[in-house]
Amino acid sequence: MRLALDLFTVLAVSAGAFFFLAGTVGLLRFPDVLTRLHALTKADNLGLGLIVLGLLPRAEGPLAALKLLAVWLFALLAAATVAQLVARVALRRNGRSPGGSAAG
Amino acid sequence: MAEFLVAAAAFLLITVAAGLVRILQGPTAADRMMAAQLLGTGGIAVVLLLAAAAERPAAVDVALVLALLAAFAAVAFVKGATSSGSGDPELPEDDRG
């Protein structure tokens, strides 16, 4: 049973790290402000979510596991809100071109 | 097991460091803010991994505070970006408070 949990942790944490990498590559390679924001926020939250998922079996008690989930939930809410705000600023700065590529 | 967690944390740090390149070349301020947001989220993940590796549950609170600060940094950026400091970029320029 212990081995299964460890294997689960290894798989989930490596998947989370992969999504972080995808988010960072998206941040660096994408041409447009809004696409970068999309890639970054989505990949980040998924990466953090998988890492928290992987760390859950290692948490001491239900309370510690709950706190881990709380961290992820808060990061999720914060990132979602921030993505909206930053996107509005980016739109505002580069003129009303939500569709076109922002002249960033 | 702890070694794997520390290795994953190191990998995340490298990923976040690569993400910081966007701050150097980011054309707009929004890009730089996104890289700072990535730093925040990546930092949270690293702190959580190290907390699990070193069996220190107290470090989870550090990650919680870091999540809070990352959110406030972005909100401060948005408030700074709007001329009136109202933080609502949707307001048309002319009738701002």
N, CA and C atoms of all chains as a GROMACS GRO file, in nm:
protein
  603
    1MET      N    1   0.085  -0.119   0.000
    1MET     CA    2   0.000   0.000   0.000
    1MET      C    3   0.090   0.125   0.000
    2ARG      N    4   0.195   0.114   0.084
    2ARG     CA    5   0.285   0.230   0.095
    2ARG      C    6   0.347   0.259  -0.041
    3LEU      N    7   0.385   0.149  -0.112
    3LEU     CA    8   0.451   0.167  -0.242
    3LEU      C    9   0.354   0.232  -0.339
    4ALA      N   10   0.228   0.190  -0.334
    4ALA     CA   11   0.130   0.247  -0.427
    4ALA      C   12   0.119   0.397  -0.404
    5LEU      N   13   0.114   0.436  -0.275
    5LEU     CA   14   0.102   0.580  -0.247
    5LEU      C   15   0.224   0.655  -0.297
    6ASP      N   16   0.342   0.598  -0.272
    6ASP     CA   17   0.464   0.667  -0.319
    6ASP      C   18   0.462   0.679  -0.470
    7LEU      N   19   0.421   0.570  -0.537
    7LEU     CA   20   0.418   0.574  -0.684
    7LEU      C   21   0.321   0.682  -0.730
    8PHE      N   22   0.207   0.689  -0.661
    8PHE     CA   23   0.108   0.793  -0.696
    8PHE      C   24   0.169   0.931  -0.680
    9THR      N   25   0.242   0.950  -0.567
    9THR     CA   26   0.303   1.082  -0.545
    9THR      C   27   0.403   1.114  -0.654
   10VAL      N   28   0.486   1.017  -0.690
   10VAL     CA   29   0.588   1.042  -0.793
   10VAL      C   30   0.521   1.080  -0.924
   11LEU      N   31   0.417   1.004  -0.959
   11LEU     CA   32   0.352   1.031  -1.089
   11LEU      C   33   0.286   1.169  -1.087
   12ALA      N   34   0.211   1.198  -0.979
   12ALA     CA   35   0.137   1.325  -0.977
   12ALA      C   36   0.234   1.443  -0.974
   13VAL      N   37   0.340   1.433  -0.894
   13VAL     CA   38   0.432   1.547  -0.885
   13VAL      C   39   0.504   1.568  -1.017
   14SER      N   40   0.540   1.457  -1.085
   14SER     CA   41   0.610   1.477  -1.213
   14SER      C   42   0.513   1.532  -1.317
   15ALA      N   43   0.388   1.490  -1.311
   15ALA     CA   44   0.290   1.549  -1.406
   15ALA      C   45   0.274   1.698  -1.377
   16GLY      N   46   0.270   1.733  -1.247
   16GLY     CA   47   0.258   1.875  -1.212
   16GLY      C   48   0.377   1.953  -1.261
   17ALA      N   49   0.497   1.896  -1.244
   17ALA     CA   50   0.617   1.966  -1.291
   17ALA      C   51   0.613   1.981  -1.442
   18PHE      N   52   0.560   1.880  -1.511
   18PHE     CA   53   0.552   1.891  -1.657
   18PHE      C   54   0.461   2.007  -1.696
   19PHE      N   55   0.350   2.023  -1.626
   19PHE     CA   56   0.259   2.132  -1.663
   19PHE      C   57   0.320   2.266  -1.631
   20PHE      N   58   0.401   2.270  -1.524
   20PHE     CA   59   0.472   2.396  -1.498
   20PHE      C   60   0.565   2.428  -1.614
   21LEU      N   61   0.633   2.324  -1.662
   21LEU     CA   62   0.725   2.345  -1.775
   21LEU      C   63   0.646   2.393  -1.896
   22ALA      N   64   0.528   2.330  -1.918
   22ALA     CA   65   0.447   2.370  -2.033
   22ALA      C   66   0.406   2.516  -2.017
   23GLY      N   67   0.368   2.555  -1.894
   23GLY     CA   68   0.328   2.694  -1.872
   23GLY      C   69   0.442   2.789  -1.900
   24THR      N   70   0.563   2.752  -1.856
   24THR     CA   71   0.677   2.842  -1.876
   24THR      C   72   0.714   2.851  -2.023
   25VAL      N   73   0.712   2.736  -2.092
   25VAL     CA   74   0.743   2.739  -2.236
   25VAL      C   75   0.638   2.822  -2.308
   26GLY      N   76   0.510   2.806  -2.263
   26GLY     CA   77   0.404   2.886  -2.324
   26GLY      C   78   0.429   3.034  -2.300
   27LEU      N   79   0.475   3.065  -2.178
   27LEU     CA   80   0.500   3.206  -2.146
   27LEU      C   81   0.610   3.263  -2.234
   28LEU      N   82   0.710   3.182  -2.265
   28LEU     CA   83   0.824   3.234  -2.341
   28LEU      C   84   0.797   3.235  -2.491
   29ARG      N   85   0.724   3.132  -2.539
   29ARG     CA   86   0.719   3.115  -2.684
   29ARG      C   87   0.597   3.181  -2.748
   30PHE      N   88   0.491   3.202  -2.676
   30PHE     CA   89   0.367   3.246  -2.744
   30PHE      C   90   0.383   3.390  -2.793
   31PRO      N   91   0.322   3.424  -2.907
   31PRO     CA   92   0.348   3.555  -2.970
   31PRO      C   93   0.275   3.669  -2.902
   32ASP      N   94   0.163   3.640  -2.834
   32ASP     CA   95   0.072   3.749  -2.802
   32ASP      C   96   0.052   3.753  -2.650
   33VAL      N   97   0.025   3.872  -2.597
   33VAL     CA   98   0.014   3.887  -2.452
   33VAL      C   99  -0.094   3.794  -2.398
   34LEU      N  100  -0.209   3.795  -2.467
   34LEU     CA  101  -0.323   3.721  -2.411
   34LEU      C  102  -0.300   3.570  -2.419
   35THR      N  103  -0.234   3.524  -2.526
   35THR     CA  104  -0.210   3.379  -2.534
   35THR      C  105  -0.112   3.337  -2.425
   36ARG      N  106  -0.013   3.427  -2.399
   36ARG     CA  107   0.082   3.393  -2.292
   36ARG      C  108   0.008   3.382  -2.159
   37LEU      N  109  -0.081   3.477  -2.138
   37LEU     CA  110  -0.153   3.478  -2.010
   37LEU      C  111  -0.236   3.351  -1.998
   38HIS      N  112  -0.298   3.313  -2.111
   38HIS     CA  113  -0.380   3.192  -2.109
   38HIS      C  114  -0.295   3.071  -2.074
   39ALA      N  115  -0.182   3.058  -2.146
   39ALA     CA  116  -0.098   2.940  -2.124
   39ALA      C  117  -0.048   2.937  -1.981
   40LEU      N  118  -0.003   3.055  -1.934
   40LEU     CA  119   0.058   3.059  -1.802
   40LEU      C  120  -0.043   3.022  -1.695
   41THR      N  121  -0.156   3.090  -1.693
   41THR     CA  122  -0.250   3.068  -1.583
   41THR      C  123  -0.302   2.926  -1.581
   42LYS      N  124  -0.335   2.875  -1.702
   42LYS     CA  125  -0.392   2.740  -1.704
   42LYS      C  126  -0.289   2.637  -1.659
   43ALA      N  127  -0.173   2.646  -1.718
   43ALA     CA  128  -0.074   2.543  -1.686
   43ALA      C  129  -0.032   2.553  -1.540
   44ASP      N  130  -0.018   2.677  -1.491
   44ASP     CA  131   0.025   2.694  -1.352
   44ASP      C  132  -0.072   2.627  -1.257
   45ASN      N  133  -0.199   2.660  -1.271
   45ASN     CA  134  -0.295   2.606  -1.175
   45ASN      C  135  -0.300   2.454  -1.182
   46LEU      N  136  -0.291   2.401  -1.306
   46LEU     CA  137  -0.296   2.255  -1.319
   46LEU      C  138  -0.169   2.196  -1.258
   47GLY      N  139  -0.055   2.262  -1.283
   47GLY     CA  140   0.071   2.212  -1.226
   47GLY      C  141   0.066   2.211  -1.076
   48LEU      N  142   0.020   2.323  -1.020
   48LEU     CA  143   0.015   2.332  -0.874
   48LEU      C  144  -0.088   2.232  -0.820
   49GLY      N  145  -0.198   2.217  -0.892
   49GLY     CA  146  -0.302   2.124  -0.848
   49GLY      C  147  -0.250   1.981  -0.843
   50LEU      N  148  -0.175   1.940  -0.946
   50LEU     CA  149  -0.125   1.803  -0.950
   50LEU      C  150  -0.020   1.782  -0.842
   51ILE      N  151   0.062   1.886  -0.818
   51ILE     CA  152   0.164   1.870  -0.714
   51ILE      C  153   0.096   1.856  -0.578
   52VAL      N  154  -0.007   1.939  -0.555
   52VAL     CA  155  -0.078   1.927  -0.426
   52VAL      C  156  -0.145   1.790  -0.416
   53LEU      N  157  -0.200   1.744  -0.530
   53LEU     CA  158  -0.263   1.612  -0.530
   53LEU      C  159  -0.161   1.505  -0.495
   54GLY      N  160  -0.039   1.522  -0.550
   54GLY     CA  161   0.063   1.423  -0.522
   54GLY      C  162   0.109   1.425  -0.378
   55LEU      N  163   0.102   1.544  -0.316
   55LEU     CA  164   0.153   1.554  -0.179
   55LEU      C  165   0.047   1.517  -0.077
   56LEU      N  166  -0.079   1.504  -0.122
   56LEU     CA  167  -0.185   1.476  -0.024
   56LEU      C  168  -0.159   1.349   0.058
   57PRO      N  169  -0.123   1.233  -0.006
   57PRO     CA  170  -0.103   1.114   0.079
   57PRO      C  171   0.009   1.131   0.180
   58ARG      N  172   0.102   1.225   0.152
   58ARG     CA  173   0.213   1.240   0.246
   58ARG      C  174   0.176   1.333   0.360
   59ALA      N  175   0.059   1.397   0.353
   59ALA     CA  176   0.026   1.491   0.460
   59ALA      C  177   0.001   1.414   0.590
   60GLU      N  178   0.034   1.477   0.707
   60GLU     CA  179   0.026   1.403   0.834
   60GLU      C  180  -0.117   1.356   0.859
   61GLY      N  181  -0.210   1.453   0.868
   61GLY     CA  182  -0.346   1.412   0.906
   61GLY      C  183  -0.445   1.475   0.810
   62PRO      N  184  -0.572   1.452   0.833
   62PRO     CA  185  -0.673   1.514   0.744
   62PRO      C  186  -0.663   1.665   0.746
   63LEU      N  187  -0.625   1.721   0.863
   63LEU     CA  188  -0.618   1.867   0.872
   63LEU      C  189  -0.507   1.920   0.781
   64ALA      N  190  -0.391   1.853   0.783
   64ALA     CA  191  -0.280   1.899   0.698
   64ALA      C  192  -0.320   1.884   0.552
   65ALA      N  193  -0.389   1.777   0.520
   65ALA     CA  194  -0.431   1.758   0.381
   65ALA      C  195  -0.528   1.868   0.343
   66LEU      N  196  -0.615   1.903   0.436
   66LEU     CA  197  -0.712   2.011   0.406
   66LEU      C  198  -0.639   2.142   0.382
   67LYS      N  199  -0.531   2.165   0.461
   67LYS     CA  200  -0.458   2.291   0.444
   67LYS      C  201  -0.390   2.294   0.307
   68LEU      N  202  -0.338   2.179   0.263
   68LEU     CA  203  -0.276   2.173   0.130
   68LEU      C  204  -0.379   2.210   0.024
   69LEU      N  205  -0.499   2.152   0.039
   69LEU     CA  206  -0.604   2.184  -0.060
   69LEU      C  207  -0.640   2.331  -0.051
   70ALA      N  208  -0.638   2.386   0.071
   70ALA     CA  209  -0.672   2.528   0.086
   70ALA      C  210  -0.571   2.615   0.011
   71VAL      N  211  -0.443   2.576   0.021
   71VAL     CA  212  -0.340   2.655  -0.050
   71VAL      C  213  -0.369   2.652  -0.199
   72TRP      N  214  -0.398   2.534  -0.250
   72TRP     CA  215  -0.423   2.524  -0.394
   72TRP      C  216  -0.548   2.600  -0.434
   73LEU      N  217  -0.654   2.588  -0.352
   73LEU     CA  218  -0.779   2.657  -0.387
   73LEU      C  219  -0.756   2.807  -0.389
   74PHE      N  220  -0.680   2.855  -0.290
   74PHE     CA  221  -0.656   3.000  -0.284
   74PHE      C  222  -0.573   3.044  -0.404
   75ALA      N  223  -0.469   2.965  -0.436
   75ALA     CA  224  -0.386   3.001  -0.552
   75ALA      C  225  -0.471   2.999  -0.677
   76LEU      N  226  -0.565   2.906  -0.684
   76LEU     CA  227  -0.653   2.897  -0.802
   76LEU      C  228  -0.736   3.023  -0.814
   77LEU      N  229  -0.800   3.062  -0.702
   77LEU     CA  230  -0.887   3.181  -0.707
   77LEU      C  231  -0.804   3.304  -0.739
   78ALA      N  232  -0.688   3.316  -0.673
   78ALA     CA  233  -0.604   3.434  -0.696
   78ALA      C  234  -0.562   3.440  -0.841
   79ALA      N  235  -0.516   3.328  -0.898
   79ALA     CA  236  -0.466   3.330  -1.035
   79ALA      C  237  -0.578   3.362  -1.132
   80ALA      N  238  -0.698   3.308  -1.106
   80ALA     CA  239  -0.809   3.335  -1.199
   80ALA      C  240  -0.841   3.484  -1.198
   81THR      N  241  -0.851   3.541  -1.078
   81THR     CA  242  -0.884   3.684  -1.071
   81THR      C  243  -0.775   3.768  -1.136
   82VAL      N  244  -0.650   3.733  -1.101
   82VAL     CA  245  -0.539   3.812  -1.153
   82VAL      C  246  -0.535   3.804  -1.304
   83ALA      N  247  -0.563   3.684  -1.359
   83ALA     CA  248  -0.558   3.670  -1.505
   83ALA      C  249  -0.659   3.765  -1.568
   84GLN      N  250  -0.779   3.774  -1.509
   84GLN     CA  251  -0.879   3.866  -1.566
   84GLN      C  252  -0.828   4.009  -1.560
   85LEU      N  253  -0.775   4.048  -1.444
   85LEU     CA  254  -0.734   4.188  -1.428
   85LEU      C  255  -0.619   4.221  -1.523
   86VAL      N  256  -0.519   4.133  -1.528
   86VAL     CA  257  -0.404   4.162  -1.614
   86VAL      C  258  -0.448   4.164  -1.759
   87ALA      N  259  -0.542   4.075  -1.795
   87ALA     CA  260  -0.588   4.074  -1.934
   87ALA      C  261  -0.656   4.206  -1.967
   88ARG      N  262  -0.736   4.257  -1.869
   88ARG     CA  263  -0.804   4.384  -1.900
   88ARG      C  264  -0.702   4.496  -1.915
   89VAL      N  265  -0.596   4.493  -1.831
   89VAL     CA  266  -0.495   4.598  -1.845
   89VAL      C  267  -0.425   4.583  -1.980
   90ALA      N  268  -0.394   4.459  -2.017
   90ALA     CA  269  -0.324   4.437  -2.145
   90ALA      C  270  -0.412   4.485  -2.260
   91LEU      N  271  -0.543   4.456  -2.251
   91LEU     CA  272  -0.634   4.501  -2.358
   91LEU      C  273  -0.635   4.653  -2.361
   92ARG      N  274  -0.644   4.708  -2.242
   92ARG     CA  275  -0.656   4.854  -2.230
   92ARG      C  276  -0.534   4.920  -2.292
   93ARG      N  277  -0.416   4.861  -2.259
   93ARG     CA  278  -0.290   4.926  -2.303
   93ARG      C  279  -0.278   4.919  -2.454
   94ASN      N  280  -0.318   4.802  -2.512
   94ASN     CA  281  -0.288   4.786  -2.655
   94ASN      C  282  -0.410   4.816  -2.738
   95GLY      N  283  -0.500   4.895  -2.685
   95GLY     CA  284  -0.616   4.934  -2.768
   95GLY      C  285  -0.712   4.818  -2.776
   96ARG      N  286  -0.832   4.849  -2.824
   96ARG     CA  287  -0.940   4.748  -2.821
   96ARG      C  288  -0.916   4.646  -2.929
   97SER      N  289  -0.819   4.556  -2.913
   97SER     CA  290  -0.804   4.454  -3.018
   97SER      C  291  -0.805   4.318  -2.952
   98PRO      N  292  -0.919   4.280  -2.895
   98PRO     CA  293  -0.920   4.150  -2.826
   98PRO      C  294  -0.889   4.039  -2.923
   99GLY      N  295  -0.934   4.053  -3.048
   99GLY     CA  296  -0.913   3.942  -3.143
   99GLY      C  297  -0.771   3.946  -3.194
  100GLY      N  298  -0.731   4.067  -3.245
  100GLY     CA  299  -0.602   4.075  -3.317
  100GLY      C  300  -0.487   4.056  -3.219
  101SER      N  301  -0.368   4.050  -3.275
  101SER     CA  302  -0.251   4.033  -3.188
  101SER      C  303  -0.221   4.169  -3.126
  102ALA      N  304  -0.206   4.172  -2.999
  102ALA     CA  305  -0.184   4.300  -2.929
  102ALA      C  306  -0.048   4.353  -2.970
  103ALA      N  307  -0.041   4.482  -2.998
  103ALA     CA  308   0.086   4.538  -3.043
  103ALA      C  309   0.175   4.565  -2.923
  104GLY      N  310   0.197   4.464  -2.846
  104GLY     CA  311   0.270   4.480  -2.720
  104GLY      C  312   0.416   4.521  -2.739
  105MET      N  313   1.241   0.880  -0.142
  105MET     CA  314   1.118   0.957  -0.169
  105MET      C  315   1.146   1.106  -0.150
  106ALA      N  316   1.213   1.140  -0.037
  106ALA     CA  317   1.239   1.282  -0.013
  106ALA      C  318   1.331   1.334  -0.122
  107GLU      N  319   1.426   1.250  -0.168
  107GLU     CA  320   1.517   1.298  -0.273
  107GLU      C  321   1.438   1.334  -0.397
  108PHE      N  322   1.337   1.249  -0.429
  108PHE     CA  323   1.260   1.280  -0.550
  108PHE      C  324   1.190   1.415  -0.536
  109LEU      N  325   1.135   1.442  -0.415
  109LEU     CA  326   1.064   1.568  -0.395
  109LEU      C  327   1.158   1.686  -0.407
  110VAL      N  328   1.280   1.671  -0.352
  110VAL     CA  329   1.376   1.780  -0.362
  110VAL      C  330   1.417   1.799  -0.508
  111ALA      N  331   1.432   1.687  -0.581
  111ALA     CA  332   1.469   1.699  -0.723
  111ALA      C  333   1.357   1.769  -0.799
  112ALA      N  334   1.233   1.735  -0.766
  112ALA     CA  335   1.121   1.802  -0.835
  112ALA      C  336   1.121   1.950  -0.802
  113ALA      N  337   1.152   1.985  -0.675
  113ALA     CA  338   1.156   2.126  -0.638
  113ALA      C  339   1.267   2.197  -0.715
  114ALA      N  340   1.381   2.131  -0.732
  114ALA     CA  341   1.491   2.193  -0.807
  114ALA      C  342   1.449   2.214  -0.952
  115PHE      N  343   1.383   2.114  -1.008
  115PHE     CA  344   1.338   2.127  -1.147
  115PHE      C  345   1.243   2.245  -1.160
  116LEU      N  346   1.154   2.261  -1.061
  116LEU     CA  347   1.058   2.372  -1.067
  116LEU      C  348   1.131   2.504  -1.060
  117LEU      N  349   1.236   2.509  -0.976
  117LEU     CA  350   1.310   2.635  -0.965
  117LEU      C  351   1.373   2.671  -1.099
  118ILE      N  352   1.426   2.569  -1.167
  118ILE     CA  353   1.487   2.597  -1.299
  118ILE      C  354   1.380   2.646  -1.396
  119THR      N  355   1.263   2.582  -1.388
  119THR     CA  356   1.154   2.623  -1.478
  119THR      C  357   1.116   2.768  -1.450
  120VAL      N  358   1.105   2.804  -1.321
  120VAL     CA  359   1.065   2.942  -1.289
  120VAL      C  360   1.174   3.038  -1.332
  121ALA      N  361   1.300   2.996  -1.315
  121ALA     CA  362   1.411   3.085  -1.356
  121ALA      C  363   1.404   3.108  -1.506
  122ALA      N  364   1.372   3.002  -1.582
  122ALA     CA  365   1.358   3.021  -1.727
  122ALA      C  366   1.243   3.116  -1.756
  123GLY      N  367   1.138   3.107  -1.673
  123GLY     CA  368   1.024   3.195  -1.696
  123GLY      C  369   1.058   3.340  -1.673
  124LEU      N  370   1.159   3.367  -1.589
  124LEU     CA  371   1.194   3.506  -1.559
  124LEU      C  372   1.253   3.577  -1.680
  125VAL      N  373   1.297   3.499  -1.779
  125VAL     CA  374   1.351   3.564  -1.900
  125VAL      C  375   1.244   3.655  -1.960
  126ARG      N  376   1.119   3.614  -1.940
  126ARG     CA  377   1.010   3.697  -1.995
  126ARG      C  378   1.015   3.837  -1.934
  127ILE      N  379   1.064   3.851  -1.811
  127ILE     CA  380   1.071   3.985  -1.751
  127ILE      C  381   1.170   4.070  -1.829
  128LEU      N  382   1.280   4.010  -1.875
  128LEU     CA  383   1.380   4.089  -1.948
  128LEU      C  384   1.324   4.135  -2.081
  129GLN      N  385   1.263   4.039  -2.154
  129GLN     CA  386   1.226   4.073  -2.292
  129GLN      C  387   1.079   4.109  -2.303
  130GLY      N  388   1.003   4.097  -2.194
  130GLY     CA  389   0.859   4.120  -2.206
  130GLY      C  390   0.829   4.257  -2.260
  131PRO      N  391   0.766   4.271  -2.378
  131PRO     CA  392   0.742   4.406  -2.430
  131PRO      C  393   0.653   4.488  -2.337
  132THR      N  394   0.543   4.427  -2.291
  132THR     CA  395   0.450   4.511  -2.215
  132THR      C  396   0.464   4.483  -2.065
  133ALA      N  397   0.410   4.574  -1.986
  133ALA     CA  398   0.416   4.555  -1.840
  133ALA      C  399   0.337   4.432  -1.800
  134ALA      N  400   0.231   4.402  -1.877
  134ALA     CA  401   0.149   4.286  -1.841
  134ALA      C  402   0.232   4.158  -1.849
  135ASP      N  403   0.326   4.151  -1.950
  135ASP     CA  404   0.409   4.031  -1.958
  135ASP      C  405   0.494   4.016  -1.833
  136ARG      N  406   0.549   4.129  -1.790
  136ARG     CA  407   0.637   4.120  -1.672
  136ARG      C  408   0.556   4.078  -1.551
  137MET      N  409   0.432   4.126  -1.546
  137MET     CA  410   0.349   4.089  -1.430
  137MET      C  411   0.319   3.940  -1.434
  138MET      N  412   0.304   3.886  -1.556
  138MET     CA  413   0.273   3.743  -1.566
  138MET      C  414   0.390   3.661  -1.516
  139ALA      N  415   0.513   3.709  -1.550
  139ALA     CA  416   0.629   3.633  -1.504
  139ALA      C  417   0.635   3.636  -1.352
  140ALA      N  418   0.598   3.751  -1.294
  140ALA     CA  419   0.597   3.759  -1.147
  140ALA      C  420   0.491   3.665  -1.091
  141GLN      N  421   0.379   3.653  -1.162
  141GLN     CA  422   0.276   3.560  -1.118
  141GLN      C  423   0.327   3.417  -1.125
  142LEU      N  424   0.403   3.385  -1.232
  142LEU     CA  425   0.461   3.251  -1.243
  142LEU      C  426   0.557   3.226  -1.128
  143LEU      N  427   0.637   3.330  -1.095
  143LEU     CA  428   0.731   3.315  -0.984
  143LEU      C  429   0.654   3.283  -0.856
  144GLY      N  430   0.540   3.352  -0.835
  144GLY     CA  431   0.461   3.327  -0.714
  144GLY      C  432   0.412   3.184  -0.710
  145THR      N  433   0.350   3.141  -0.819
  145THR     CA  434   0.292   3.005  -0.818
  145THR      C  435   0.401   2.900  -0.808
  146GLY      N  436   0.512   2.924  -0.885
  146GLY     CA  437   0.624   2.829  -0.878
  146GLY      C  438   0.683   2.824  -0.739
  147GLY      N  439   0.690   2.942  -0.675
  147GLY     CA  440   0.743   2.946  -0.539
  147GLY      C  441   0.656   2.866  -0.444
  148ILE      N  442   0.524   2.878  -0.463
  148ILE     CA  443   0.434   2.802  -0.376
  148ILE      C  444   0.460   2.654  -0.393
  149ALA      N  445   0.474   2.610  -0.519
  149ALA     CA  446   0.494   2.467  -0.543
  149ALA      C  447   0.625   2.420  -0.480
  150VAL      N  448   0.730   2.503  -0.493
  150VAL     CA  449   0.860   2.462  -0.438
  150VAL      C  450   0.850   2.451  -0.287
  151VAL      N  451   0.785   2.549  -0.223
  151VAL     CA  452   0.777   2.546  -0.077
  151VAL      C  453   0.697   2.424  -0.032
  152LEU      N  454   0.590   2.392  -0.106
  152LEU     CA  455   0.510   2.276  -0.067
  152LEU      C  456   0.593   2.147  -0.081
  153LEU      N  457   0.670   2.138  -0.192
  153LEU     CA  458   0.750   2.016  -0.212
  153LEU      C  459   0.854   2.002  -0.102
  154LEU      N  460   0.921   2.114  -0.070
  154LEU     CA  461   1.024   2.105   0.034
  154LEU      C  462   0.962   2.077   0.170
  155ALA      N  463   0.840   2.130   0.192
  155ALA     CA  464   0.775   2.102   0.320
  155ALA      C  465   0.748   1.953   0.332
  156ALA      N  466   0.708   1.891   0.222
  156ALA     CA  467   0.680   1.747   0.227
  156ALA      C  468   0.811   1.669   0.240
  157ALA      N  469   0.915   1.716   0.169
  157ALA     CA  470   1.041   1.642   0.172
  157ALA      C  471   1.101   1.644   0.312
  158ALA      N  472   1.098   1.763   0.376
  158ALA     CA  473   1.164   1.776   0.506
  158ALA      C  474   1.068   1.746   0.620
  159GLU      N  475   0.946   1.700   0.584
  159GLU     CA  476   0.846   1.671   0.686
  159GLU      C  477   0.826   1.788   0.782
  160ARG      N  478   0.809   1.908   0.727
  160ARG     CA  479   0.784   2.026   0.811
  160ARG      C  480   0.648   2.083   0.773
  161PRO      N  481   0.541   2.043   0.841
  161PRO     CA  482   0.409   2.091   0.801
  161PRO      C  483   0.395   2.242   0.818
  162ALA      N  484   0.483   2.305   0.900
  162ALA     CA  485   0.467   2.449   0.921
  162ALA      C  486   0.492   2.525   0.792
  163ALA      N  487   0.571   2.467   0.701
  163ALA     CA  488   0.607   2.541   0.579
  163ALA      C  489   0.487   2.559   0.488
  164VAL      N  490   0.380   2.481   0.511
  164VAL     CA  491   0.260   2.498   0.427
  164VAL      C  492   0.201   2.636   0.450
  165ASP      N  493   0.216   2.688   0.574
  165ASP     CA  494   0.166   2.824   0.598
  165ASP      C  495   0.246   2.925   0.519
  166VAL      N  496   0.377   2.897   0.503
  166VAL     CA  497   0.459   2.988   0.422
  166VAL      C  498   0.402   2.993   0.281
  167ALA      N  499   0.366   2.877   0.229
  167ALA     CA  500   0.312   2.873   0.092
  167ALA      C  501   0.181   2.950   0.085
  168LEU      N  502   0.102   2.940   0.192
  168LEU     CA  503  -0.026   3.013   0.192
  168LEU      C  504  -0.001   3.162   0.187
  169VAL      N  505   0.096   3.209   0.267
  169VAL     CA  506   0.125   3.354   0.268
  169VAL      C  507   0.179   3.397   0.133
  170LEU      N  508   0.262   3.311   0.072
  170LEU     CA  509   0.319   3.346  -0.059
  170LEU      C  510   0.207   3.358  -0.161
  171ALA      N  511   0.108   3.270  -0.152
  171ALA     CA  512  -0.007   3.278  -0.244
  171ALA      C  513  -0.078   3.412  -0.226
  172LEU      N  514  -0.092   3.452  -0.099
  172LEU     CA  515  -0.158   3.580  -0.072
  172LEU      C  516  -0.080   3.695  -0.132
  173LEU      N  517   0.053   3.694  -0.111
  173LEU     CA  518   0.134   3.806  -0.158
  173LEU      C  519   0.135   3.812  -0.310
  174ALA      N  520   0.138   3.696  -0.375
  174ALA     CA  521   0.138   3.696  -0.523
  174ALA      C  522   0.010   3.761  -0.573
  175ALA      N  523  -0.101   3.731  -0.506
  175ALA     CA  524  -0.228   3.790  -0.551
  175ALA      C  525  -0.224   3.941  -0.531
  176PHE      N  526  -0.174   3.984  -0.416
  176PHE     CA  527  -0.173   4.128  -0.390
  176PHE      C  528  -0.080   4.201  -0.484
  177ALA      N  529   0.031   4.136  -0.521
  177ALA     CA  530   0.125   4.202  -0.614
  177ALA      C  531   0.054   4.232  -0.745
  178ALA      N  532  -0.022   4.134  -0.792
  178ALA     CA  533  -0.088   4.156  -0.922
  178ALA      C  534  -0.195   4.263  -0.910
  179VAL      N  535  -0.268   4.262  -0.798
  179VAL     CA  536  -0.373   4.363  -0.782
  179VAL      C  537  -0.308   4.501  -0.774
  180ALA      N  538  -0.195   4.510  -0.706
  180ALA     CA  539  -0.125   4.639  -0.698
  180ALA      C  540  -0.083   4.683  -0.837
  181PHE      N  541  -0.038   4.588  -0.919
  181PHE     CA  542   0.001   4.625  -1.055
  181PHE      C  543  -0.119   4.681  -1.131
  182VAL      N  544  -0.233   4.617  -1.118
  182VAL     CA  545  -0.350   4.663  -1.193
  182VAL      C  546  -0.392   4.799  -1.143
  183LYS      N  547  -0.388   4.817  -1.012
  183LYS     CA  548  -0.428   4.948  -0.961
  183LYS      C  549  -0.331   5.055  -1.007
  184GLY      N  550  -0.202   5.017  -1.014
  184GLY     CA  551  -0.105   5.116  -1.060
  184GLY      C  552  -0.121   5.145  -1.207
  185ALA      N  553  -0.169   5.045  -1.283
  185ALA     CA  554  -0.176   5.064  -1.428
  185ALA      C  555  -0.284   5.164  -1.465
  186THR      N  556  -0.390   5.172  -1.381
  186THR     CA  557  -0.497   5.268  -1.416
  186THR      C  558  -0.459   5.405  -1.361
  187SER      N  559  -0.476   5.508  -1.443
  187SER     CA  560  -0.423   5.640  -1.404
  187SER      C  561  -0.486   5.686  -1.273
  188SER      N  562  -0.616   5.659  -1.254
  188SER     CA  563  -0.677   5.716  -1.133
  188SER      C  564  -0.653   5.625  -1.014
  189GLY      N  565  -0.585   5.510  -1.037
  189GLY     CA  566  -0.561   5.422  -0.924
  189GLY      C  567  -0.687   5.351  -0.880
  190SER      N  568  -0.794   5.364  -0.961
  190SER     CA  569  -0.918   5.298  -0.917
  190SER      C  570  -0.906   5.149  -0.938
  191GLY      N  571  -0.813   5.107  -1.026
  191GLY     CA  572  -0.793   4.964  -1.045
  191GLY      C  573  -0.892   4.904  -1.140
  192ASP      N  574  -0.980   4.989  -1.201
  192ASP     CA  575  -1.076   4.932  -1.295
  192ASP      C  576  -1.038   4.977  -1.436
  193PRO      N  577  -0.958   4.893  -1.508
  193PRO     CA  578  -0.913   4.937  -1.640
  193PRO      C  579  -1.028   4.956  -1.737
  194GLU      N  580  -1.148   4.909  -1.701
  194GLU     CA  581  -1.259   4.919  -1.796
  194GLU      C  582  -1.310   5.063  -1.804
  195LEU      N  583  -1.283   5.142  -1.700
  195LEU     CA  584  -1.340   5.278  -1.702
  195LEU      C  585  -1.282   5.353  -1.820
  196PRO      N  586  -1.365   5.421  -1.898
  196PRO     CA  587  -1.309   5.502  -2.008
  196PRO      C  588  -1.222   5.614  -1.950
  197GLU      N  589  -1.120   5.656  -2.020
  197GLU     CA  590  -1.020   5.750  -1.968
  197GLU      C  591  -1.087   5.878  -1.920
  198ASP      N  592  -1.185   5.930  -1.997
  198ASP     CA  593  -1.227   6.069  -1.971
  198ASP      C  594  -1.300   6.082  -1.837
  199ASP      N  595  -1.391   5.988  -1.805
  199ASP     CA  596  -1.472   6.022  -1.686
  199ASP      C  597  -1.418   5.950  -1.562
  200ARG      N  598  -1.288   5.938  -1.552
  200ARG     CA  599  -1.234   5.869  -1.433
  200ARG      C  600  -1.245   5.961  -1.312
  201GLY      N  601  -1.259   5.899  -1.197
  201GLY     CA  602  -1.276   5.978  -1.076
  201GLY      C  603  -1.150   6.058  -1.045
   0.00000   0.00000   0.00000
